Structure formats: structure tokens, C-alpha cells
């Protein structure tokens, strides 16, 4: 139950306190410090968008959940709207990218995408996503690589479907096309391939893991180059959010398991990511567009789309759902190691502090 003090706290304030708890951890860890007013303004923009947009946006809910602000009434309303839209449209006119984003939003809300219930109906969103992805694998030219990357990421986080084969196809395309692909596309591809790499843990798949590792390394290194050449900017301000998530997916979580630091050192050596420079570019812009905010906010709080399955939903007893979590660092902990998976303590990720603390 709530304490008397908590009962008097406005939902918006509880939401802000949860997100700012992460900011405090980042600051204590000596990482990039995010101004509190910046986080507050971004959260307010997303909350307003969640309440007023005519069409429900899964990216908004995903970002709010990753920021630890998903328990507000507007988020619960948005979740219900997304479920209703999924039931109505998933079998009709939703693209694979839409299906993937809906899946990520549901996962971050501790909902089962295979059992989406609304309006008296139930739909298996993952099955629809797999069907669309299978079609795209046969006719790759019928989709965009941005959508294809989202498909792989969503399927991989759930560990279902033929995401491994799709990941190999995507990796080869990224290698062949390189900087010819947009920053947004390369960023989502890197997140998807990181997920696939971390799931392929068996020795007999070492060559495949090496391919995925090589591609993610290439993308991240190119982003570091672009950041240096652009005085902190990677692409443009609207592509910065996803690009920063790639940096964050390799960056150590604050106050976290020490092996995360080893993994990051192995990835960047001998280079380091200057997150201060990159974050300063974001702070110079007064972002108003909800999608741009939704993509950059998780990165500012040390989170990425790879964390969609690791949102702490223990406070939502009526929605609880146990989900395996894929580590967000590219390299696994050094062997021999009996470190438990990130869904169990000690964790390679840091939980978002409770809003009651």
C-alpha cells in the first residue's frame, strides 16, 4: 500500500522522481550528468503527447516505460489504446515496423504480445510479426532496413521466430551498404544485431557471433567518427537519440556489476565514447517533436530499446510477467563466470529506483 506521504504526491511528481533517480545514479557514477529540468520537460512533453495524440504511439509508451514513468494514468490509457488498435489493425494494415514497435511497447509494459486482449478479442502479435518478417526475408526489397531491423529486435528480445537467419541477412546488408544507410537505420540495426549476438552463446555458432560482433563494432566506430567530425552531432538532432542508444548499449551502467566495465573496455579499446560531448549537443536543442524525445530520453537515462524486457514491473502485480532478459553489453562476461542472467541479482543493468524512495 501507499504511505501517507506517497498518497499526497501527484502522479507527475512521482514520475519525475523515478526518472531523476536514474539521473542521480548517473551523476554519482561520474558519467554524463543530465540536467533535471531537461528530463522534466521531456517527460512532460511525452505525457502530453500520450494524452492528446489522436493515434496511439507505441514509441511514446516505450520511452516512458524505460524512463520509469509508465505507471501514470495517461500511460495506462495509452497502453489500452495500443492494445485496442493492435486487435483492430494487426491483421489488416499494420506494417512489420508497426508490429515490432507495438511488441516493444507491450514488452516494456510487462504485457504478453502473444496474448493481446482488447474489445473482446485476442491476437498473437508476435505471430503476425513473424509472418511479416518471413515475407520480408523472401522479398527483402519490399521493406526498409529500418523496419527489418525493428522486426529482428522485437523477435530477438522474445527469443522467437527466425530472427537468427534474419540477423545474418541484415548484418551482410549493413556491411555492404555501410554509411549509405541512414544513421537511424544503422542504429536500430546495431541494437538488433547486439541482441542476436548475445543470444547466440553456443560455441558452434562462434563464426556467426563474430560476424554480428564485427558489424556492430563497425557501426559504433563509425558513429564515434561522425561524432568527432560533427563536434558531437551524429547525423542530425533527430537521429541522435537512436545513435546515442547504440553508445549506451555498450556503455557501463552506473553503480553496476563490475564485469560490465570489463565488457565495455573490451568493446571500445583503445577508444572511448565521449558521452559528455554527445549529450551537450542534445541539450543545445529544445526538442519539441515527441518522436525525437522518445528516442533520446532512454539514452539520456542510460537505457536502450534492448531494455524493453527489463523494466521493473514488480509494482504491477496485476500485469506481472516473467521475461528472460538479454544483456545489453556486446561482449559477455569473461569466463569462467557463473554470473546469473540479468533478470536475477546481481544484475548487469541497474534497476530504476522506485518512485517511493
SULWOHU-V858508 format. One record per residue. RES is the residue in one letter. D_FIRST is the distance of its C-alpha to the first C-alpha in Angstrom with 2 decimals. Layout:
BEGIN
res,d_first
RES,D_FIRST
RES,D_FIRST
END
This chain:
BEGIN
res,d_first
X,0.00
X,3.77
X,6.60
X,9.48
X,11.53
X,9.56
X,9.45
X,13.17
X,13.87
X,15.91
X,15.36
X,18.78
X,18.10
X,15.05
X,17.44
X,20.21
X,18.42
X,17.64
X,21.30
X,22.71
X,21.13
X,23.52
X,26.31
X,25.85
X,26.15
X,29.23
X,30.74
X,30.20
X,31.80
X,34.84
X,34.56
X,34.91
X,32.98
X,31.62
X,31.63
X,28.23
X,29.80
X,31.09
X,27.74
X,26.30
X,29.28
X,29.12
X,25.48
X,26.32
X,29.37
X,27.53
X,24.82
X,27.72
X,29.61
X,26.80
X,26.68
X,30.44
X,32.37
X,34.22
X,33.95
X,30.68
X,31.10
X,29.58
X,30.42
X,28.14
X,25.08
X,26.15
X,26.48
X,23.13
X,21.41
X,23.57
X,22.67
X,18.94
X,18.59
X,18.28
X,14.87
X,16.41
X,17.55
X,21.14
X,20.62
X,19.11
X,22.12
X,24.45
X,23.32
X,24.09
X,27.39
X,28.32
X,27.79
X,29.92
X,32.56
X,32.70
X,33.34
X,35.97
X,37.77
X,37.34
X,40.41
X,42.40
X,42.59
X,39.94
X,41.52
X,40.55
X,39.05
X,36.83
X,35.80
X,35.06
X,32.92
X,30.97
X,30.47
X,29.26
X,26.80
X,25.43
X,25.28
X,23.34
X,20.79
X,20.61
X,22.73
X,25.80
X,28.91
X,30.88
X,28.85
X,28.30
X,27.63
X,28.20
X,30.49
X,31.07
X,32.49
X,31.70
X,33.42
X,33.84
X,33.75
X,34.75
X,37.78
X,38.88
X,38.50
X,40.54
X,43.21
X,43.59
X,43.69
X,46.34
X,48.43
X,48.14
X,49.25
X,52.40
X,53.01
X,51.50
X,53.28
X,51.31
X,48.15
X,47.28
X,46.40
X,43.26
X,42.06
X,43.37
X,41.39
X,38.14
X,38.96
X,39.49
X,36.34
X,34.11
X,35.99
X,36.05
X,32.32
X,31.96
X,35.10
X,36.78
X,40.14
X,43.18
X,41.57
X,43.79
X,47.00
X,45.72
X,44.69
X,48.26
X,49.71
X,47.53
X,48.35
X,52.06
X,51.82
X,50.02
X,52.72
X,55.49
X,54.24
X,52.65
X,52.36
X,53.70
X,50.12
X,47.84
X,45.33
X,42.47
X,44.00
X,44.71
X,41.20
X,39.48
X,42.20
X,41.48
X,37.77
X,38.71
X,41.40
X,39.17
X,36.79
X,39.80
X,41.28
X,38.25
X,38.07
X,41.79
X,41.62
X,44.55
X,47.83
X,49.98
X,48.30
X,49.05
X,51.47
X,48.95
X,46.35
X,49.05
X,49.77
X,46.16
X,45.82
X,49.07
X,48.02
X,44.64
X,46.47
X,49.08
X,46.62
X,44.63
X,47.91
X,49.23
X,46.16
X,46.76
X,50.37
X,49.48
X,47.08
X,49.83
X,52.41
X,50.20
X,49.03
X,45.46
X,45.56
X,45.31
X,46.80
X,45.51
X,42.35
X,41.02
X,41.53
X,40.08
X,36.49
X,37.37
X,39.96
X,37.48
X,35.19
X,38.17
X,38.43
X,34.72
X,34.92
X,37.42
X,35.95
X,34.04
X,30.29
X,29.45
X,28.74
X,29.04
X,30.95
X,34.53
X,36.17
X,34.94
X,37.28
X,40.15
X,39.60
X,39.74
X,42.82
X,44.55
X,43.85
X,45.00
X,47.72
X,49.75
X,48.01
X,44.78
X,42.61
X,42.70
X,39.26
X,39.85
X,42.82
X,41.07
X,37.98
X,40.30
X,41.92
X,38.64
X,37.89
X,41.36
X,40.55
X,38.44
X,37.05
X,36.39
X,36.72
X,33.31
X,34.66
X,36.02
X,32.73
X,30.82
X,33.21
X,33.36
X,29.75
X,28.68
X,31.78
X,31.10
X,27.73
X,29.39
X,28.38
X,30.63
X,30.73
X,31.08
X,27.39
X,26.41
X,25.47
X,23.57
X,20.72
X,17.44
X,15.58
X,13.33
X,10.25
X,12.12
X,12.15
X,14.24
X,16.71
X,16.98
X,20.62
X,22.37
X,25.15
X,27.93
X,28.21
X,31.62
X,32.25
X,32.96
X,35.81
X,39.24
X,40.49
X,38.94
X,38.45
X,41.83
X,42.99
X,42.73
X,38.94
X,36.38
X,33.49
X,30.71
X,30.00
X,27.69
X,24.89
X,24.69
X,24.63
X,26.86
X,26.85
X,29.54
X,27.00
X,24.38
X,20.78
X,19.47
X,17.24
X,13.55
X,13.15
X,10.87
X,13.89
END
